[in-house]
Amino acid sequence: MGDNPDNPGANQQPVEGGNNNNVADQRCPVINVSPPAQLILGDSPVENWKLYKQAWSNYKVIAGLELRTEEYRKALFLHNLGREAQLIYNSLETLMSRAESQTPINSNSMKQVRKI
């Protein structure tokens, strides 16, 4: 599937649930999109995290990450976070491991942090 001016659908991929009678309904453009820039917490860490989370959610949809394994998605997410956020994530992982072994007062909220 290369660039072909005689076949404008040549750069498109099939779409599930499309009408089999119409080739245009079965194809959508392939979009090459980069993941969001690394998370920089800066002076507004809560606001920056909210914006990053929104950008990552959009990226997951656009890039079709739901077709990948959870292990792949997690690795890509952590890789993309950047060093500062990875240090925080690793600290949270350590805290959660300790909390799970000691049955903390609010163990359900700690487990919610683990979800990406």
N, C-alpha and C positions, 0 to 999 in steps of 0.2 A: 504494500500500500504506500506508494510514493505520491509526490505532488503530480497531479495529472489534471490539466485544465479541462480536458474532455470528460473527466469524471470527478465532479466536485465532492463526491462522497468518499473518495479514495483515502482521505485522512481521517476517517471516522470509524468508530468501533460499534459493534452491535449493542443494542439496549434491550434488556429483558422486558418482556411484556409489550413489545412493540407490535404494530399491526403487520403481519407477514405479507400483506398485499402491497405495502408501500415501503420501498427501500429507505426513504428518508425517515420514516418512523422507527426503523430498526437501527439507526446509526446516530451517534452523537459525536461531537468533535473531541479529539484527544487534546487535553489541556495539560501542558507541562507547567507545573506550578512549584515554586520553591517553598519549603517549610518556612514558618515565621522566623524572624531573626531571634537570636538568643535572648533569653529573659534577663533583663537588667532590672534589678529591684530598685536601686536608686533611692530617692527621697520619698517615693510614693509606692512602697512595695505592694500594698493591697490593690491599688488601682492598676499598677503594671501587671500584676498577676491576673486580674480580671480580663484585661485586654489581651494578654498572651493566651489565656485559656480560650477566649473567644476566637482568636486567630487560629489556634491549634484545632479547635472544633471544626472550623470552616475548612482548614487544610485537610483534615481527616476525610471529610466528605468529598472534596474536590479530587484528592489523590486516590480515592477508592481504598483507603486503608482498612475498611471493614472486610475486605477480601483477604487480608493478611492475618497471620496468627497473632494472638495476644502477645506472645513473646517478641515478635518482630515490632509490633506497635510500641510496646514498652521500651525496647532498646532504641528505637528511632526517637521517641519522645525524650528519653533521658539524654541521648546524644545531642539532641537539638537544644536542650535547656541551657547548656553552657555551664562553665565551672562553678560559678557562684551558686546557682540554683541546685546543681548536683551535690554540692557540699551540704546544703540544707536538706535535700532529699535523703542523703546518706545518714544524716543525723536523725531524721525522723524514722528511718528504717531501724536504726539501732534502738531508739526509744520504743518503737512498737514491738520489737523482738523482746525487750525486757518486760514491757507491759503485758504481753501475751503470756509470758512465763509466770507472772506474779498476779494475774487476774486483777487489773486495776479497777478503781471505782467506776469509771466510765469507759469500759472497754469497747462499747459499740462506736463511740465517737472516734476512738483511735483507729478502728478498722476502716472507718469511712475515709480517713486520710490516705490510706493505702491505695484506694481506687484512683485510677488516672482517667 
